[in-house]
Amino acid sequence: MLSLPAFGQTSADAVSAATADSPTKSLGMVTVNSGQPTSLPTQIPTTMEGITREQIEQTINATDSEDALKYLPSLLVRKRYIGDYNHAILSSRASGTGNSARSAVYADGILLSNYLGNGVGGLSFPPRWGLVTPEEIERVDVMYGPFSAAYPGNSVGAVVDYVTRMPTKFEAHGKIDYVSQPFELYSTSSTFTATQASASLGNKNGGWSWWINANRTDSHGQPLTFPTRVVSTGAAGNAGTAVSGAVLERNNANLPWYILGTGTEYHTIQDHLKIKLAYDITPTLRAAYTLGYWQNKSEGDSVSYLRNAAGQPVYSGPVNINGRSFTLNGGDFALTRENLSHVMHGLSVKSHTQGVWDWEVAASLYDYDRDLKRQNGVANPLPAAAVGGAGTIADGSGTGWYTLALKGTWRPQGLKGAHIADFGVQQDSYKLRYRTSNIAGNWLADGAGTLASNVRGDAQLQSLYAQDAWAFAPRWKTVLGARVERWTASDGLTNFSASNALSFSSRSESFVSPKAALSWQWTDDTVLKASAGRAIRFPTVGELYGATATANSQFINDPNLRPEKSWTTELTAEKDLGSGLLRLTFFTENTRDALYTQTAFDPVANLNISRVQNVGRIATKGLEAAYNGFDVGLKGLDLGGSITYADSIIKENSGFVATPGDTVGKQQPNIPRWRATALASYRFKPQWTATLAARYSGTQYRTLNNADVNGFTYQGVSKYFTGDLRVRYQVSKAMTAAFGIENLNNYKYWNFHPYPQRSYVAELKVNL
């Protein structure tokens, strides 16, 4: 196992020697132990951070796999509730929470990032976090930036690698979590809860090893959307049913609007099953197979704040609020029912001689075996919609992706030689199939009727790469590489009726992306590093062809989108302080034809309308400082923290939001100028550990023209400062108990949707 000596310890420039007889360490390198190494290319002297299973258990109230990233520098996952399966997007230094296709997430080398689309416009494309549970994580490592030729241009923001457990002897684990969140917002005052139970078994017998992990999450999240009406759009007069209960607020542009109730209050039940098998064909050759299964049944409900003179809730028709009339329909208080079943396969054969040659063949498949979403129709409002009536059913079954990779490593003089060369050939293929049909009778139970929309398309990325780590002097190392990519998009179709079908011609483009890195061991306790890399992020199938429309949203695609082209650089200094490591990094990113999806609310159509486009050029420069240490000034006290400054500005753009030129000079959406993390963990007795952590993010915007000046409202993006607490007690050798508080200071903050308020976490775990 590649193990970091402190929370978030930098792990670049490492020698991946999992079979080494004893631990080794030098500045800028990870500690190497026997066991399971990261799959990241640790030869590259660039910024990496990581966290181990032990650190997660000690310091983090982890209910989902993405929680492991919570305190790593410059990272944010837009997790809105426990089990968030459709909006939990990863953000990094220069990539916001609307750009899921600008990061790469893997588990044991299997792709979890969903490159069928980008963000959540129309459809949703976050990484498939549910295919990894916190209990099975052995370690998580992050590489910042596109500095390895082994990864596609989607790695421009960050590459995340989850390494899950593979036992060396018999293991059995069980865990139960309970979370309670008292929530107050507008006229909602309620407590939302989540329960989670998991069990794991594993063993190794001779050349065979196996691991089984099962998990069930039953989560009831807070309301995420709110039907609204801008005050000025109402007609003055006495028309409509007089109602009370509307909450007068201001929208993100600071215009007065009414909050009419709540929506998208998810109750989700998710099941996860993971089976891993491995066989040591020889002492240096292993075959491994992974089967992952995830299913989700969710209900999204709505509540009206509006009451008529008799005190009954009002959901539809003409209403009158304080002398202004508005018309409500079934899209305002929408109901959804989802039934999802996804399957993942991973197969690899890999040698680990650590001699002159090593090789790997790896393949993976992710399949939307069942993906159904039902919703009531615009003309079928509550309360009648709760028991049936017209609606739609969206079917994404058959959607998915597969990957195939052949990789090799050449060490002409062995592990301690001057050169270590990596090379490979890869093919990634993506298939989007999404058909929405009308239901005339009972939207809750009936089958598909007439066509509402049909979206389909394929994409393929074929790649060759090579890179050489060359230790050309005792204190110097350089890595030079390149990635050659050929991208093809084909079979694009957007269809809204039998007479309104658009098919699109195939497209194909090729690019070369060079990579370079250099490190110098300046002194025994200080290393200097520099990295540069080009990344090409190709348009996704969803961005090219994925036009969709529902009762309350619409997504407009563009089949002529240009690939996004980025140059990223880093300059880093790391200093060993004895009890800890201090890092300072200067980074830049220059992106042309940035691919952006923007969502704007159309008060006339009463729809959230999303449109994808290219943005001419975005330039980012910034500084990141990080510190991590063990036993800092006091035995048992571990400290970690980071602070990041990012100046990310739109420099060129021929498009606009409201008027020509209104986006130029504006801050890139969802990228704050300042963000920070801090964590203090104290082992004040062998059985007791207490951790206090905090996260901060400064002012940010969601729109390209930065017109959303009010972040503390629905559809706004706010600054935040939150604290977290975790206390863990070792009850016995086999049992631990923990209590935690998330958002300790109960900060009410937003990222289009409201984040969770103060939440209480109880955990009991048994290890045999």
Buried (B, 14 or more C-beta within 10 A) or exposed (E): BBBBBBBBBBBBBBBBBBBBEEEBEBBBBBBBBBBBBBBBBBBBBBBBBBBBBEBBBBBBBBBBBBBBBBBBBBBBBBBBBBBBBBBBBBBBBBBBBBBBBBBBBBBBBBBBBBBBBBBBBBBBBBBBBBBBBBBBBBBBBBBBBBBBBBBBBBBBBBBBBBBBBBBEEEBBBBBBBBBEBBBEBBBBEBEBBBBBBBBBBBBBEEEEBBBBBBBBBBBBBBBBBBBBBBBEEBEEEEBBBBBEBBBEBBBBBEBEBBBBBBBBBBBBBBBBBBBBBBBBEEEBBBBBBBBBBBBBBBBBBBBBBBBBEEEEBBBBEEBBBEEBBBBBBBBBBBBBBBEBBBBBBBBBBBBBBBEEEBBBBBBBBBBBBBBBBBBBBBBBBBEBBBEBBBBBBBBBBBBBBBBBBBBBBBBEEEBEEBEBBBBBBBBBBBBBBBBBBBBEEEBBEBEBBEBBBBBBBBBBBBBBBBBBBBBEEEEEBBBBBBBBBBBBBBBBBBBBEEEEEEEBEEBEBEBEBBBBBBBBBBEEEBBBBBBBBBBBBBBBBBBBBBBBBBBBBBBBBBBEBBBBBBBBBBBBBBBBEEBBBBBBBBBBBBBBBBBBBBBBBEBEEBBBBBBBBBBBBBBBBBBBBBBBBBBBEEEBBBBBBBBBBBBBBBBEBEBEBEEEEBBBEBBBBBBBBBBBBBBBBBBEEEEEBBBBBBBBBBBBBBBBBBBBEBBBBBBBBBBBEBBBBBBBBBEEEEBBEBBBBBBBEBBBBBBBBBBBBBBBBBBBBBBE
